[in-house]
């Protein structure tokens, strides 16, 4: 009674598909994929951020011609 068998998961999957429909589930999957991609891009952006900020700080020390 502690864990669910494969048959329980198949029944749950069929019920969810009947309730929401395949088109709605495809849309949710697509949106989830875009969100994960955006999250990964955000993480990569933060990793390159310290190098970019160091470059900006070095540029700010350069003399300004006015």
URJO-V594905 format. One line per field, one symbol per residue. ss: DSSP state (~ for helix, > for strand, _ for the rest). phi: phi as a letter, one per 30 degrees, with the letter a starting at -180 (. if undefined). A space follows every 50 residues. Layout:
ss: ???
phi: ???
This chain:
ss: _____~~~~~~~~~~~~~~~_~~~~~~~~~~~~~~~~~~~~~~~~~~~~~ ~~~~~~~~~~______
phi: .dccdddddddddddddddciddddddddddddddddddddddddddddd dddddddddddddcdb
